[in-house]
Amino acid sequence: MLRHRRSVTAAALALGAVAAVVLGVAAPASAHVSVNPKEATQGGYGRFAFRVPNESDEASTTKVEVVLPENAPVGSVSTMPVPGWTVAVEKRKVDPPVQVHGSEVSEAVAKITWTATGDAAVKPGQFQEFPVSMGPLPQVDTMVFKALQTYSDGTVVRWIEEPTAGAEEPEKPAPVLTLTAAAPTEGAPAPATPAAAAADDDDDDSEGGAGLAFGVAGLVAGLAGLVLGGLAFARTRRGPAATS
């Protein structure tokens, strides 16, 4: 009997361990600050939203800071109003300047800070999006936006870890925007080569020579017709005179 109880206890412990492992593997990864959409085209403009979920069970998110990458400045950045939130934009000098609509811009946005007012904070179980418009997007493969999320209890979560190719996602990843090269546009037809131009000139000369030859032949034929006609007329004139 004792041996049977020990066997049952061992089996229960084993099942518990297996269940813990399965549940641990199946548990979803924690949500994090992200940028949407996640892909765009180099040199273009786009509307992007920084999505901020609240991961706390008790505190609310009261401030969000997004830092734009220094190695990929954007000439034009504008924010969309978010009800209940104020926005502050910090700029920095850019050297060399960036081109925007044919003009050089020596300043670029360095950081955007959204702060909740009143009851607008992101509460537990909720998320908030903060839209921005940016362009022209730089000629780089990725833009990494480091973000800081501040809670009402004073906790600050730093979403600043950059991803590494081939490695697992870091614990606090920064939002990443992937940029792809623009598709090449169809250019104007290639100019004719000198050989082709010379061939065209030869064709024109040949056509002109053939036309001239046909013209001369026609003139000769016309003159011959006039001569023959004159001779025939003269013969008809001499015929009646000889018979009289």
Secondary structure, DSSP 8 states (H G I E B T S, - for coil): -HHHHHHHHHHHHHHHHHHHHHHHHHS------EEESSEEETT--EEEEEEEE---SS--EEEEEEE--TTS--SEEEE---TTEEEEEEEEEEEEEEEETTEEEEEEEEEEEEEE-TT-SB-TT-EEEEEEEEES--SSSEEE-EEEEEETTS-EEEE-B---TTS---SSB--EEEEE-------------HHHHHHHHHHHHHHHHHHHHHHHHHHHHHHHHHHHHHHHHHHHHHHHHHH-
